[in-house]
Amino acid sequence: MAYRVKLKNFEGPLDLLLFLIKKSEVDIYDIPMADITRQYLEYVEIMQLLDLEGASEFILLAATLIRIKAKMLLPRPEPEDDEDIVDPRLELVTRLLEYKRFKEVAFKLSDFEERRSLLYNRGYLEEIEPSEDEDIELGENVNLFTLISTFKQVLDRLPKVTYHEVEDVKITIEEQIDYVLDQLAEEKSVAFYNLMMKLNDRLHVVVTFLALLELVRRGTIIIRQSVPFGEIWIARKGD
């Protein structure tokens, strides 16, 4: 795929794992490895399909999850006297908890810095035009994984393979940008899921997803989510 997506504040493998644990409403100390590993691999597959920059970083953790899952399936040996059996998930849980604490501290520091910056007049700074290589910054309360979650729901409802008897269908990002803007011309805002479900095949869905990210990068649209795991809405910026 020629169009490669770069996301600002790109979230990593542990972020995805924490997202799936929260989404599945499971105890971080008692992770159901088979289910979480399956979900994780499905998300990584979609990220590779979209050619998201940094997607390769998720492969190493995928291997770790598969290894832990395999260990969980093995018969557990009988413990000897005064010997504790180590849970195969323990190291992973420790990493997740440490990373979660780190992210919380980083968020507080970022919030403090943002508040502090408001105390200073920065009007003397020259406004810089965004470059073509500028990273994509998603809207408030929206991250890559929330988008992929809905994107996956749409893909799951479409046929795995579509055959074209006459010729290959060629779809461009610019064409799908026009499609999105046409939808927003009719309504002030549209639900991300409904927008995607109007499309008939996986190729159109994939290219439209990339078109949405491009419109965000250009500053044309914003993507909102009022509550965690709630409906995702798309609107023109300023509406």
C-alpha positions as CSV (number, residue, x, y, z in Angstrom):
1,M,0.0,0.0,0.0
2,A,1.6,3.3,-1.1
3,Y,-0.1,5.5,1.5
4,R,1.6,5.0,4.9
5,V,-0.1,6.4,8.0
6,K,1.9,8.2,10.6
7,L,0.2,8.9,13.9
8,K,1.2,11.5,16.5
9,N,1.8,10.1,20.0
10,F,1.7,6.6,18.5
11,E,0.6,4.1,21.1
12,G,2.6,0.9,21.5
13,P,2.0,-2.8,22.2
14,L,1.4,-2.5,25.9
15,D,-1.2,0.3,25.2
16,L,-3.1,-2.1,23.0
17,L,-3.0,-4.8,25.6
18,L,-4.3,-2.4,28.3
19,F,-7.0,-1.3,25.9
20,L,-8.2,-4.8,25.3
21,I,-8.1,-5.7,29.0
22,K,-10.3,-2.6,29.8
23,K,-12.6,-3.2,26.8
24,S,-13.1,-6.9,27.8
25,E,-13.7,-5.8,31.4
26,V,-11.3,-8.5,32.8
27,D,-9.1,-8.5,35.8
28,I,-5.5,-7.4,34.9
29,Y,-4.3,-9.9,37.5
30,D,-6.3,-12.8,35.9
31,I,-5.9,-12.2,32.1
32,P,-7.7,-14.8,30.0
33,M,-4.8,-15.4,27.7
34,A,-6.5,-17.3,24.9
35,D,-9.2,-14.6,24.4
36,I,-6.9,-11.6,24.8
37,T,-4.2,-13.1,22.5
38,R,-6.8,-13.7,19.8
39,Q,-8.0,-10.1,20.0
40,Y,-4.5,-8.8,20.1
41,L,-3.5,-10.7,16.9
42,E,-6.7,-9.5,15.2
43,Y,-5.8,-5.9,15.9
44,V,-2.2,-6.4,14.7
45,E,-3.5,-7.9,11.5
46,I,-5.7,-4.9,10.8
47,M,-2.8,-2.5,11.6
48,Q,-0.7,-4.4,9.0
49,L,-3.5,-4.3,6.5
50,L,-3.7,-0.5,7.0
51,D,0.1,-0.3,6.7
52,L,0.3,1.8,9.9
53,E,3.8,3.0,10.7
54,G,5.2,1.2,13.7
55,A,2.9,-1.8,13.4
56,S,6.0,-4.1,13.3
57,E,6.7,-3.2,16.9
58,F,3.6,-5.2,18.0
59,I,4.9,-8.5,16.7
60,L,7.4,-9.1,19.5
61,L,4.7,-8.8,22.2
62,A,2.4,-11.1,20.1
63,A,5.1,-13.8,20.3
64,T,5.2,-13.3,24.1
65,L,1.5,-13.6,24.4
66,I,1.5,-16.8,22.3
67,R,4.3,-18.3,24.5
68,I,2.4,-17.5,27.7
69,K,-0.8,-18.9,26.2
70,A,1.0,-22.1,25.4
71,K,2.4,-22.4,28.9
72,M,-1.1,-21.9,30.3
73,L,-2.3,-24.9,28.3
74,L,0.4,-27.3,29.6
75,P,-0.5,-29.5,32.6
76,R,0.8,-27.8,35.8
77,P,3.2,-29.9,37.9
78,E,2.3,-30.8,41.4
79,P,4.0,-28.3,43.8
80,E,6.6,-29.7,46.2
81,D,6.4,-28.8,49.9
82,D,6.8,-25.1,50.5
83,E,7.1,-24.4,46.8
84,D,5.0,-21.9,45.0
85,I,4.1,-22.4,41.3
86,V,4.8,-19.2,39.3
87,D,1.9,-18.0,37.2
88,P,3.2,-17.7,33.5
89,R,1.3,-14.4,33.4
90,L,3.1,-12.8,36.3
91,E,6.0,-11.1,34.4
92,L,3.5,-9.7,31.8
93,V,1.2,-8.4,34.6
94,T,4.1,-6.7,36.3
95,R,5.2,-5.0,33.0
96,L,1.6,-3.8,32.4
97,L,1.2,-2.4,35.9
98,E,4.6,-0.6,35.7
99,Y,3.8,0.8,32.3
100,K,0.3,1.9,33.4
101,R,1.8,3.8,36.3
102,F,4.3,5.4,34.0
103,K,1.6,6.5,31.6
104,E,-0.4,8.0,34.4
105,V,2.6,10.1,35.6
106,A,3.4,11.1,32.1
107,F,-0.2,12.3,31.6
108,K,-0.2,14.4,34.8
109,L,3.1,16.0,33.8
110,S,1.8,16.7,30.3
111,D,-1.3,18.3,31.8
112,F,0.8,20.4,34.2
113,E,3.0,21.6,31.3
114,E,-0.1,22.5,29.3
115,R,-1.6,24.5,32.1
116,R,1.8,26.2,32.8
117,S,2.1,27.2,29.1
118,L,-1.2,29.1,29.3
119,L,0.4,31.5,31.8
120,Y,2.8,32.8,29.2
121,N,2.1,34.9,26.2
122,R,3.2,33.0,23.1
123,G,1.9,35.4,20.5
124,Y,5.4,36.2,19.3
125,L,5.8,32.7,17.9
126,E,5.4,32.4,14.2
127,E,2.6,30.1,13.1
128,I,4.0,27.2,11.2
129,E,2.1,25.7,8.3
130,P,1.7,22.0,8.6
131,S,4.0,20.0,6.2
132,E,3.0,17.1,4.0
133,D,4.8,14.7,6.4
134,E,3.0,16.0,9.5
135,D,1.8,13.2,11.8
136,I,-1.9,12.6,12.3
137,E,-3.4,13.7,15.7
138,L,-6.7,12.1,16.5
139,G,-9.5,13.9,18.3
140,E,-10.2,14.1,22.0
141,N,-11.0,10.8,23.7
142,V,-10.2,8.9,20.4
143,N,-7.2,6.8,19.9
144,L,-6.1,4.4,17.2
145,F,-7.4,1.3,19.0
146,T,-11.0,2.7,19.4
147,L,-11.0,3.3,15.7
148,I,-9.7,-0.1,14.9
149,S,-12.3,-1.6,17.2
150,T,-15.2,-0.2,15.1
151,F,-13.3,-0.8,11.9
152,K,-13.0,-4.5,12.8
153,Q,-16.8,-4.7,13.4
154,V,-17.4,-3.4,9.9
155,L,-14.8,-5.8,8.3
156,D,-16.4,-8.8,10.2
157,R,-19.7,-8.1,8.5
158,L,-18.2,-8.1,5.0
159,P,-17.2,-11.2,2.9
160,K,-13.6,-12.2,3.4
161,V,-13.0,-12.3,-0.4
162,T,-14.7,-10.3,-3.2
163,Y,-14.2,-11.5,-6.8
164,H,-14.2,-9.1,-9.6
165,E,-14.9,-10.9,-12.9
166,V,-14.2,-8.1,-15.4
167,E,-11.3,-6.0,-14.0
168,D,-9.7,-5.0,-10.7
169,V,-11.5,-2.2,-8.9
170,K,-9.2,0.8,-8.4
171,I,-10.1,3.2,-5.6
172,T,-8.1,6.2,-4.6
173,I,-8.0,8.0,-1.3
174,E,-9.1,11.2,-3.0
175,E,-12.2,9.5,-4.2
176,Q,-13.1,8.3,-0.8
177,I,-12.3,11.8,0.7
178,D,-15.0,13.1,-1.7
179,Y,-17.3,10.3,-0.4
180,V,-16.8,11.3,3.2
181,L,-17.3,15.1,2.5
182,D,-20.4,14.3,0.5
183,Q,-21.8,12.5,3.6
184,L,-20.9,15.4,5.8
185,A,-22.6,17.8,3.4
186,E,-25.9,16.0,4.0
187,E,-25.5,15.7,7.8
188,K,-23.7,17.8,10.4
189,S,-22.0,14.7,11.8
190,V,-22.1,11.0,10.9
191,A,-21.4,7.9,13.0
192,F,-18.1,6.3,12.0
193,Y,-19.8,2.8,12.0
194,N,-22.7,3.9,9.9
195,L,-20.5,5.7,7.4
196,M,-18.4,2.5,6.9
197,M,-21.4,0.2,6.7
198,K,-22.7,2.0,3.6
199,L,-19.7,0.5,1.8
200,N,-20.0,-2.8,0.0
201,D,-16.5,-4.4,0.2
202,R,-13.4,-4.6,2.2
203,L,-11.3,-2.5,-0.2
204,H,-13.6,0.5,0.0
205,V,-13.7,0.2,3.8
206,V,-9.9,0.1,4.0
207,V,-9.4,3.1,1.6
208,T,-12.1,5.1,3.3
209,F,-10.5,4.6,6.7
210,L,-7.2,6.0,5.3
211,A,-9.2,8.8,3.7
212,L,-10.6,9.7,7.2
213,L,-7.1,9.8,8.6
214,E,-6.0,12.0,5.8
215,L,-8.9,14.4,6.4
216,V,-7.9,14.6,10.1
217,R,-4.3,15.3,9.0
218,R,-5.4,18.2,6.8
219,G,-7.5,19.6,9.6
220,T,-10.8,19.2,7.6
221,I,-12.6,16.9,10.0
222,I,-12.6,15.9,13.7
223,I,-13.3,12.6,15.3
224,R,-15.1,12.5,18.6
225,Q,-16.1,9.9,21.2
226,S,-18.1,11.1,24.2
227,V,-17.6,8.1,26.4
228,P,-15.1,5.3,26.4
229,F,-16.1,2.5,23.9
230,G,-19.1,4.6,22.9
231,E,-20.2,5.7,19.4
232,I,-17.5,7.5,17.3
233,W,-18.7,10.6,15.5
234,I,-17.2,12.4,12.5
235,A,-17.8,16.1,11.8
236,R,-16.3,18.9,9.8
237,K,-13.9,21.0,11.9
238,G,-15.7,24.0,13.3
239,D,-19.2,22.6,13.1
